Amino acid sequence: MSDLGKIDRQFFEQHIAPNLGAEREDVAIGPQHGVDFGVIDVSGQALVTATDPISILPALGLERAARFALDLILADVAVSGVAPSHLSICFTLPESMTNDDFATVWETIHAECADLGVAVVTGHTARYSDPTHPWIGAATAMGVGNHEDIIRPDGARPGDRLLLTTGPAAESVGLLSTLFGEQIDLPDETIADAQARLEDVHCVRDALTAAASGPVTAMHDVTEGGLAGALNEMADGAGVRFDIDRAAVPMQPGVQAVCDALEIDPWTATSCGSLLIAVDAEGVEDVRRALEDRGTVVAEIGRVDDSAGETGRVVVDGETLEHPRVDPSWAAYAALGSAADDETN
């Protein structure tokens, strides 16, 4: 298992996958490494569900931090093409979080849920002596739809085209430059560009827009392991080959400069808000146009080909791209945080 971030595939397959409780026929999609959601059959309807930790970073400003945390949770359902509709949420608050602070977080979550049509149906909220920011709880998002409408994570087919929204490392760069901008040796205008990337991290509406606008066959949000991880997970799940044009991949302002300064490969760093979308070739322009009409940066970056016996292979400009296994943004966050603590002390 990696020291930081999600468990790796080997640990999952050895310890998690064989031990999933009771076997039930109503589980249509169960836990799989690299898959964002599960599906339960309820009287012929599909209940799509996903669980994530709640991360609140007060340095972002409580309203922005709360909206960021909520979008991370809802996005894992939205990439199924089914709109999230219900939320179960648990807060394990640190003693340092005041009533007014939590009220701001909660009211922000309420406003965003109301706008998206999501109802909070149950939860738990309490203070404890041990929790600390940013990890202060967890939540489960749910959505109800038809089984045939679900966009499966393993649905990419030979002939499909691959679209990418936003681009690599936007989330990592946005967070690191906002939290530790003074420690990154770059011009102020470059840091400002990087900090603006925090506005790119919300993808629930993009996912639902893409699903509604064309024949989307698979969709994955670019989180831990970055674009390289998402490409490998999607290709491996479908048993196909992805051929990618590196020059076609969009890179947002400030991203490459910050990654270079922190010695991070942007393709391996988490970029919540970026969506990797496989689309039937006939619908590519419809999906692309719908996303652009929302003001979302989107580019066609490659195509899906037959695996030719090499299951799950990702090829970028003729060279195989491996799964990074470890997301470098965790180590960068730890190093910058430790340096900031040293300066304070």
Secondary structure, 3 states (H helix, E strand, C coil): CCCCCCCCHHHHHHHHCCCCCCCCCCEEECCCCCCCCEEEEECCEEEEEEEEEEECCHHHCHHHHHHHHHHHHHHHHHCCCCCCCEEEEEEEEECCCCHHHHHHHHHHHHHHHHHHCCEEEEEEEEEECCCCCCEEEEEEEEEEECHHHCCCCCCCCCCCEEEEECCCCHHHHHHHHHHHHHHCCCCHHHHHHHHHHHHHCCCHHHHHHHHHHCCEEEEEECCCCHHHHHHHHHHHHHCCEEEECHHHCCCCCCHHHHHHHCCCCHHHCCCCCCEEEEECHHHHHHHHHHHHHCCCCEEEEEEEECCCCCCCCEEECCEECCCCCCCHHHHHHHHHHHHHHHHHC
